Amino acid sequence: MKLFREPGQTKRRRVTDRKTRRHGRGRSNEAGGKGPEVLEDILRRWLKENSLDTTLGRAQLESCWKDTVGEEVADRTRIVDLRGGTLVVEVDSAPLLGELSAYYREEIMSSLRQSEGFPNFQNIRFRAGNFETNT
């Protein structure tokens, strides 16, 4: 067995080399398919077909939040994330954070569950934040 090539000897191409590899068998061109697909596209299409598409526009989330909590509170809060059924909201002051999480949490959660703007909503988490308001 030779470990090194002699000068002038070319490298042998393997059958599985990229240029000679055939398309995957999952969606062959003969069956009318498009060939291999990106997993992200497959998952996005499946979520949409099964009414689980949770990709809402930022403006729609903000609008629904503003309708639920009112303009005064909405100006002092900011939606950070909606993932896994948990809505994360930043609040600009500690007193408001305490008030929202202790006294208004259940009321806000029930209102958001009834609205169409927050699909699969299960929980809300408030956290202190430092941000400029839009006044």
Protein Blocks (a to p, Z undefined) as FASTA:
>chain_A
ZZbdcehiacdddfklmklpccdfklgfklopabjadfklmmmmmmmmnopafbdcfklm
mmmmmmmnojklmmmgccfbdgehiacdddfbfklmmmmmmmmmmmmmmmmmmpmklghi
abdcddddddddfZZ
